[in-house]
Amino acid sequence: MLNMKDISVTFNEGTLDEKKALQNVNLHLEKGDFVTVIGSNGAGKSTLMNMISGSLKPDIGSVSINNKDVTILPEYKRSRYIGRVFQDPMAGTAPTMTIEENLAMAYARNKKRTLKIGVSKKRKATFKNHLETLHLGLENRLNAKVGLLSGGERQALSLLMATFTEPNILLLDEHTAALDPSRAELITNLTGEVVNQFGLTTLMVTHNMQQALDLGNRLIMMDKGQIILEVSGEEKKSLTIEKLLQEFQRIRGQQMDSDRAVLG
C-alpha cells in the first residue's frame, strides 16, 4: 500500500544550519496497517509525513502508493490517495464555509470533477449519516459555519472529512495534541472506530506515548531522522511506557532523564 525506499533529505545543505532530516528511511505499510510514530522533537516525524503527502520531495529515494510511484507528484495530485488531519483544529477545513460545504469538498477529493450540483438530497443524507457517527449533533447543523465550531467538534469533522471517502493512506499528524484532555480522548476513540470501520491504512504521529501503545498494530520510534525501533503484534501489545523509555536509552547508548517528555 505504502512503500518508502531509501528516503533521505537534508535541509539547508552546505550551511551552518545543515540538518539531515531523514536518513535512509525505509518504511512499508500493508493494507490495513495502523502504525503509530513516536520520537523526540526534531526526530523527523513531521518530515516523514510531509514526504508522504508530497509537500516535501526527497533528495534520494522513492515513495509509492498502491504500487504507483508518486515521488515527483505534487501534493495536490497526491491528495486523491491521501487523507490528512493536522494538529491545528483550524487547519484542514474552510472556516467561512458550512459543514455541508466542507463535506462536499472532501467528498469530491477523489472524484472526477463535474458541473453537477455540489450537494444533492442523496448526498446530504449521506453526510448526515456519517455525522451521526460522531455523536456530537453536527448532523443537525449542516448549515453552520465551521469557524463557529469548538476545537473538538472541528477536529472530529476534520477526521470525518479525511476518512469517509476511504483514502488509500490516512495521515494523522498529532491530531489530538491541541485539544483539552476530554476532547483528546473523544477524538482518540473516534480515530480507533473510524480506522477499524473502514480498514484504513494509517500512519499516526503522536507525542502521547500511551496513545501510541493503545492504538494500531505497529509502532515505530524515530530519532535523528532514522527509524531506530519497530515493534508489532504481540510484542507491541506487551509494551509499556517504561519499556519504551528503556529501549530508547539502550539504542541511544546514553543515560537520559526519567522525564517521559523525552519522547514528546
SULKAZI-V421437 format. One record per run of one state. SS is the DSSP state (@ for helix, = for strand, . for the rest). FROM is the first residue (numbers start at 1). TO is the last residue. If there is no record, write none. Layout:
ss:SS from:FROM to:TO
ss:SS from:FROM to:TO
//
This chain:
ss:. from:1 to:1
ss:= from:2 to:11
ss:. from:12 to:18
ss:= from:19 to:29
ss:. from:30 to:33
ss:= from:34 to:39
ss:. from:40 to:44
ss:@ from:45 to:53
ss:. from:54 to:59
ss:= from:60 to:65
ss:. from:66 to:67
ss:= from:68 to:69
ss:. from:70 to:74
ss:@ from:75 to:78
ss:. from:79 to:81
ss:= from:82 to:85
ss:. from:86 to:97
ss:= from:98 to:98
ss:@ from:99 to:107
ss:. from:108 to:120
ss:@ from:121 to:132
ss:. from:133 to:137
ss:@ from:138 to:140
ss:. from:141 to:144
ss:= from:145 to:145
ss:@ from:146 to:148
ss:. from:149 to:150
ss:@ from:151 to:163
ss:. from:164 to:168
ss:= from:169 to:173
ss:. from:174 to:180
ss:@ from:181 to:198
ss:. from:199 to:201
ss:= from:202 to:205
ss:. from:206 to:208
ss:@ from:209 to:214
ss:. from:215 to:217
ss:= from:218 to:223
ss:. from:224 to:225
ss:= from:226 to:232
ss:@ from:233 to:237
ss:. from:238 to:240
ss:@ from:241 to:252
ss:. from:253 to:259
ss:@ from:260 to:263
ss:. from:264 to:264
//
